[in-house]
Amino acid sequence: MISPILRDIREFARYKVMNAVSKGLLLRPAVCSKCNQPAVGSNRIEGHHPDYTKPLEVAWICRPCHRKAHVEQRARERTMLHPMIREEKPLEQTRLLTAQEAADYLRITRPRLYQLVRDGELVGHRVGYQYRFMPADLEDYLRRSIEPPEGVTP
């Protein structure tokens, strides 16, 4: 599922292209720029955005080439590693904890956990309607809460 922000960027790019074509600022060619096949029947020429942040930079390709381009683009996106994985941490360290697991780890109640997130003392990541927590963030919070404030001697 794509994020709403990406969906909005895509819709904006499509709108800009349709608007530019209707005003004559962009011309839809009669042949595919990849395979040089003419637009015949259902094999129409479509605009492909390699980068949605540049809405008027489109590649005019036929429907089969367009599908292939998106398959290749999704494959490239899948091979890009998530930043947590890129650091080569063991999988257990990159696993996100539920709110109950995080509360149990910190030995506090769930309402107190949510209060810490609201106050900005603890980092929580929203996943749908729920929060998830990284073990490293919980350890940072524990370290900060155990260390005495500056200027105070234990």
C-alpha positions, -999 to 999 in steps of 0.1 A, spaced: 0 0 0 14 34 -10 14 63 14 -11 91 10 17 116 4 31 96 -25 -4 91 -38 -10 129 -38 24 135 -55 14 110 -82 -20 125 -87 -5 160 -90 20 148 -116 -7 131 -136 -29 163 -134 0 185 -146 6 162 -176 -30 160 -186 -33 198 -182 -2 204 -203 -14 180 -230 -48 196 -232 -32 231 -235 -8 218 -262 24 224 -240 32 186 -242 26 165 -273 18 129 -271 39 111 -298 24 84 -320 52 59 -313 67 44 -282 101 60 -272 114 26 -260 103 0 -286 92 23 -315 58 6 -318 30 28 -331 -1 35 -310 -27 10 -324 -59 -1 -307 -54 -8 -270 -16 -3 -274 -18 34 -267 11 57 -258 11 67 -221 32 91 -201 56 75 -176 71 95 -147 105 82 -137 105 109 -110 71 122 -97 88 153 -83 94 164 -119 58 163 -132 65 175 -168 94 152 -174 77 121 -189 87 93 -211 61 85 -237 59 47 -239 34 21 -250 12 3 -224 33 -29 -224 66 -9 -220 49 11 -193 39 -20 -173 74 -33 -177 89 0 -165 67 -1 -133 77 -38 -127 113 -28 -129 108 2 -107 91 -18 -80 119 -44 -82 145 -16 -77 126 -3 -48 124 -37 -32 162 -42 -35 168 -9 -17 175 -18 19 157 -3 48 180 20 68 177 -3 99 188 -33 78 216 -13 61 233 -9 95 237 -47 96 222 -51 131 209 -85 141 172 -89 132 163 -90 169 176 -55 174 156 -42 144 123 -58 154 97 -33 164 79 -39 197 42 -34 204 31 -9 230 25 -37 255 59 -52 249 76 -18 252 57 -11 285 67 -45 299 103 -39 289 103 -5 306 82 -19 335 56 8 332 19 8 323 7 14 287 -9 47 296 24 59 311 41 48 279 17 68 257 23 98 280 60 96 275 54 96 237 31 126 240 56 145 261 84 137 236 105 118 261 102 86 241 101 79 203 71 59 191 64 51 155 28 50 143 19 19 122 -17 23 112 -36 30 144 -10 15 167 24 25 181 56 5 176 88 10 194 124 3 185 145 -14 213 173 11 208 149 40 215 138 23 247 174 18 258 181 54 251 152 65 272 164 42 300 199 55 298 186 92 299 163 85 328 190 67 349 218 93 343 216 122 368 211 157 353 241 178 347 254 196 378 239 170 402 263 147 419 250 112 428 
